[in-house]
Amino acid sequence: MDKHFTSDSGRPALISVIGRQTEPFDDEVEFITDGLFSRQGEDFFISYQESALTGMNGALTTLHIEPGRVTLIRTGDVGGTTLVFEQGRKHHTPYDVPMGIINVAVAARKVGIALGDHGGEVAVEYAVEVEHAVAMETSLRVKVSCRGDN
């Protein structure tokens, strides 16, 4: 595991990530990686290193999952980005891209959370808006299972 992961950050987990873009063109990225999973009260945390497949090699992605809300925090070589997903709500945020920082809005259409002490699944369908126009329709599905659990 990478230096960003420490034994007190959570339990070792196998994480499957599927990112799909449907507008303006169809594209899908799927990868399986090692990461960490933890629970603190009603909140869950999933952390994993991005892959070269996503074009974000060197980035650490952490999902902070609260009831009805998923926050994606990405740090590392690609800069820092925080995206907040709440069904039916739009959140504005600066977004780091190779050309610099742009302001985007993320509008979550669906947020599905099915997590327990040993893992589960998070699924988000959302639109990314740039300058008040939908730039892409995207979905993210993350499945997590703790290592050593049967």
N, C-alpha and C positions, 0 to 999 in steps of 0.2 A: 504494500500500500504506500501511498504517497506521504510525504512529510506533513501534509495538512491534516491527516487523519491521526488521531491519538486514541488510545484504548479507553479513555474516559469520555470521548465524544459520542459513544454509542456502541451498539453491538455490531460485529461484522455481519454484512448482509450481501446477498446477491440481488442486483438491481437490473431490471429490464426497462429500457427507455425507448419509446416509440414516438417520434415527432412526425407529424404529417401536415403538409401545407396543401390546401386545395385551391386557393386563389392567390395570385393570378395564374399559377400553373400547379400541376400535381407533382408532389415530391414527398418522399418518405425516407426517414432515416431511422434505423433500428439498431440498437447495440445492447449488449449485456456486459455489466462491469461489476467489480467489487465496490462496496461502499459501506456506509454506516447508517444505522437506524436506531432512533431512540424515542422515548416517550417521556414527556414531562407534564404530568397532570392530564388535561384534555388535549394537549398539543403533541404533535409528532414532528420529527425531524428526519429527513433523508438527505444524505450527502454523498456525492460521487464526483469523480474527475471526469470532465468532458473528454470526448474522443476526437481524434483527427477527422473522423467521419462527420462530425458536426461542424467542423471548421473552427472549433473553439478549443483546440488542444492546449493544455496548460491552465484551463479554467477549472475552478471548483464550483460546483452547483450545489446549493442547499435549498431544499424545499421545507418551509415552515408551514405545517398544516394545522389549522385551527378549525373549530366547527364552522362550516360554511365559507371558509377562506383559505386560499393557498397563496403563499408568498414565495416567489422564486428569487433567490439571491445568488448572483454569479460574480465571483471575484477571481483575480489572477491575471494571467498574461493578456487577456482580452479586455481588461478594464473592469469596471464595476457596474452592475445593473441590478435593479430590483423591480420585479413585476408583481403586481398584486391582482389576484383573480377572485372576484366575488360575483356570483351569478346575478345578472341583471344590472351590474354596476360598471361604471367606466372609471379607470384610474389613469392619471397622467403621470409620466415619468420620463426623465432623460434616459436615452439609450445609446450605449457606446457602439459605434460601427467603425469599420476601418477608416472612413473619411472624417471621423470626428463624432461629436455628440449631437444627436437629434432628439427632439421632443416628440414622444409618441403617446397615444392613448391605447389602453388595453381594455376591451369590452368583453367580459366573459359571458358566453351564452349558456354554458353548462359547466357546473363544477360538481364532480362526483368523488366522494371520499368514502372508502371502505377499508379502514385500517384497524388493526388490533395490536396486541402486545407482540405478536410474532411476524407482523408484516401486513400485506394487503395491497391495495391499489388506489391510485389517485388518477383521475382523468379530468382534463380541462379542455373545453372547446372555446376558442376566442377569436376575436378580430383585432388586428393591429391597425390603428389609424395614424396616418401622418398628415398633418395640416388638414384635419377634419375629414379626410377621405380614407375609406378602407383600402389599405395597402395589401393586406393578405388575410386569409382565413386559415387558422391553424388549430391543430389539436396536439395535446401532449398527454401521453399515458405512461405512468410509471408504476411498475410492479416491484414489490420488495418482499424478500423472504429472508429471515434471519438464518445465518449459517448455524448448522448444528441442530436446528429444530426439525422435528419430524412432523 
